Amino acid sequence: MGVEWQPVRQSRTHELVLQSIEQRVFAGELKAGDRLPPERELAPVLGVSRSALREALRVLETIGVLVAQPGRGPDAGARIVRNPDDALGRLLRLHFALGSYGLHDVLEARVALERSSFEAAARHASKEDLDEAEGLVERMGEPGIEVAEFNDLDTRFHVHIARSSGNELTSTLTSAVRESVRPLILRALERAEDWPATAAALDAEHAELLGLVRSGRGADAADLVERHIRNLHGTLVDEGAGQV
């Protein structure tokens, strides 16, 4: 179905371009996978300069609903996508660094989200999902694992469980919240007096969490993940750690 584009007013041009594109998304005229007309065609149809159009497209790319492919050919131009995870994570990290949210706020958000996701995963996760999570746990338990790699696998484990819960929004929010404190958690792990013992203890909790999810014990998994989060993340709150 063709999209009928209309000129927009010239005041605050790029915002009006954004509004025009948003209206077409809300109306169902633009969907994920649709490609926008080339700039040289779209700008005059909207009655705006190409620089104003580019500014609006950059905003949409930043918030994860558009990807721009420079150059020529069938893959060139701007395409509507669904990619909220990275965009929300970047936005939350910036606001956390600016002091918009405190460590205690992020802690409580993590607890609420992950209690929900682990409990739901016990009901909805597939065998394939849980086997993949088990692979992450096994890699975290490898002798001599470095702190940075452990932190990356730890993040992936928690986000993967959220994705296996069957709730895409919970998954996206869990990813964004966990990513926002990744640097702080990394620093906390690096300060551990006995890193091998710390890694082994954390990995044992991950294995226990996965076992509870596999056996369908969602309430127990929710309780354990709350203790798991509060033991490390809560220490950051108590210490009043610095910003990201």
C-alpha positions in Angstrom: 0.0 0.0 0.0 1.5 3.3 -1.0 2.0 6.0 1.6 0.6 9.5 0.7 3.1 12.1 1.9 1.9 15.7 2.7 4.0 18.9 3.1 4.7 20.0 6.6 5.0 23.5 8.1 8.5 25.1 8.1 8.7 26.1 11.8 10.8 23.6 13.9 11.0 21.7 10.6 12.7 18.5 11.8 10.2 18.0 14.6 7.4 18.4 12.2 9.0 15.8 9.9 9.2 13.5 12.9 5.6 14.1 13.6 4.7 13.3 10.0 6.5 10.0 10.0 5.2 9.1 13.5 1.6 9.7 12.3 2.1 7.2 9.5 3.5 4.6 11.9 0.6 5.1 14.3 -1.9 4.8 11.4 -0.3 1.6 10.2 0.8 3.1 6.9 4.5 2.5 7.8 5.6 -0.8 9.3 8.8 -2.5 10.3 10.7 -3.4 7.1 9.3 -0.5 5.1 11.7 1.7 3.3 11.3 5.5 3.1 11.6 7.2 -0.2 15.1 8.6 -1.0 15.9 12.0 0.5 15.9 13.7 -2.9 12.3 12.6 -3.3 10.9 12.8 0.2 12.3 16.2 1.1 10.4 18.1 -1.6 7.2 16.1 -1.0 7.3 17.2 2.6 8.3 20.7 1.6 11.5 20.7 3.7 15.2 21.0 3.2 17.2 17.8 2.9 19.2 18.9 6.0 16.0 19.1 8.1 15.0 15.7 6.8 18.4 14.2 7.7 18.1 15.7 11.2 14.7 14.0 11.7 16.0 10.7 10.4 19.0 10.8 12.7 16.7 11.2 15.7 14.7 8.2 14.6 17.9 6.2 14.1 19.1 7.1 17.6 15.8 5.9 19.2 16.1 2.6 17.4 13.2 2.7 14.9 15.1 3.5 11.7 18.4 2.4 10.1 20.0 4.4 7.4 22.1 2.7 4.7 24.3 5.2 2.8 25.2 4.8 -0.9 23.2 3.6 -3.9 21.5 0.4 -4.8 18.5 -1.6 -3.5 19.8 -1.6 0.1 20.5 2.2 0.3 18.2 4.6 2.1 16.3 4.6 5.4 14.3 1.6 6.6 11.9 1.3 9.5 13.1 -1.3 12.0 12.3 -2.6 15.5 15.5 -2.3 17.6 14.6 -1.0 21.0 17.2 -2.8 23.2 20.3 -0.9 22.3 18.5 2.4 22.1 16.9 2.1 25.5 20.1 0.8 27.0 22.1 3.8 25.7 19.4 6.3 26.8 19.2 4.8 30.3 23.0 4.7 30.7 23.2 8.4 29.8 20.4 9.4 32.3 22.0 7.2 35.0 25.4 8.9 34.4 23.7 12.3 34.5 22.1 11.5 37.9 18.5 11.3 36.6 18.2 7.9 38.4 20.0 6.8 41.6 21.6 3.4 42.2 18.7 2.5 44.6 16.2 3.3 41.9 18.0 1.0 39.4 18.3 -1.7 42.1 14.6 -1.8 42.8 13.8 -1.8 39.1 16.1 -4.7 38.5 14.6 -6.7 41.4 11.0 -6.1 40.1 11.9 -6.9 36.5 14.0 -10.0 37.2 11.6 -11.5 39.8 8.9 -11.3 37.1 11.1 -12.7 34.3 12.5 -15.6 36.2 9.1 -16.6 37.5 7.6 -16.4 34.0 10.6 -18.2 32.4 9.8 -21.2 34.7 6.5 -21.4 33.0 7.3 -20.5 29.4 11.0 -21.1 28.6 11.7 -23.7 26.0 14.3 -26.4 26.4 16.4 -24.7 23.7 16.3 -21.4 25.7 17.4 -23.2 28.9 20.1 -25.1 27.1 21.5 -21.9 25.8 21.4 -20.4 29.3 23.2 -23.5 30.6 26.0 -22.9 28.1 26.5 -19.3 29.5 26.6 -20.7 33.0 29.2 -23.3 32.0 31.4 -20.7 30.3 31.2 -18.5 33.5 32.5 -21.5 35.5 35.6 -22.1 33.3 38.8 -21.9 35.3 40.8 -18.7 34.9 37.9 -16.7 33.4 38.7 -12.9 33.3 36.4 -10.4 35.1 35.3 -8.6 32.0 34.3 -11.8 30.2 32.4 -13.0 33.3 30.6 -9.7 33.5 29.6 -9.9 29.8 28.3 -13.5 30.2 26.5 -12.6 33.5 24.7 -9.8 31.6 23.8 -12.1 28.8 22.5 -14.8 31.2 20.1 -12.4 32.9 18.9 -10.9 29.6 18.5 -14.3 28.0 16.3 -15.5 30.9 14.2 -12.4 30.5 13.8 -13.1 26.7 12.8 -16.7 27.4 10.0 -15.4 29.7 7.8 -14.7 26.7 7.4 -11.0 27.5 9.4 -8.9 25.0 8.9 -5.6 26.9 10.2 -7.2 30.1 13.2 -8.5 28.1 13.9 -5.0 26.7 13.6 -3.2 30.0 15.7 -5.9 31.8 18.4 -5.5 29.1 18.4 -1.7 29.4 18.5 -1.7 33.2 21.2 -4.3 33.4 23.3 -2.5 30.8 23.0 0.8 32.6 25.0 -0.6 35.6 27.3 -2.9 33.7 30.4 -0.7 34.3 29.7 -0.4 38.0 29.2 -4.1 38.4 32.5 -4.7 36.5 34.3 -2.4 38.9 32.8 -4.1 41.9 33.9 -7.5 40.6 37.4 -6.1 39.9 37.7 -5.1 43.5 37.0 -8.6 44.8 39.8 -9.8 47.1 39.5 -13.4 45.8 38.2 -13.2 42.3 38.2 -17.0 41.6 36.1 -17.6 44.8 33.8 -14.8 43.9 33.3 -16.1 40.4 32.6 -19.6 41.7 30.0 -18.4 44.2 28.2 -16.2 41.6 28.3 -19.0 39.1 26.9 -21.5 41.6 24.0 -19.1 42.1 23.4 -18.9 38.4 23.4 -22.7 38.2 20.9 -22.9 41.0 18.7 -20.3 39.4 18.7 -22.2 36.1 17.9 -25.4 38.0 14.9 -23.8 39.6 13.6 -22.5 36.3 14.1 -25.9 34.6 12.1 -27.6 37.4 9.2 -25.0 37.1 9.8 -23.5 40.6 9.2 -20.0 39.5 8.5 -18.5 43.0 11.7 -20.0 44.4 13.7 -18.7 41.4 12.2 -15.2 41.9 13.2 -15.2 45.6 16.7 -16.4 44.7 17.3 -13.9 41.9 16.3 -11.1 44.3 18.9 -12.2 46.8 21.4 -12.7 44.0 20.9 -9.1 42.8 20.8 -7.5 46.2 24.0 -9.2 47.3 26.1 -7.4 44.7 24.1 -4.6 43.4 22.9 -3.8 46.9 26.5 -3.5 48.0 27.0 -0.8 45.4 24.0 1.1 46.8 25.3 0.8 50.4 28.8 2.0 49.3 27.3 5.0 47.5 29.4 4.1 44.4 30.1 6.8 41.9 28.3 7.3 38.7 28.9 5.4 35.5 
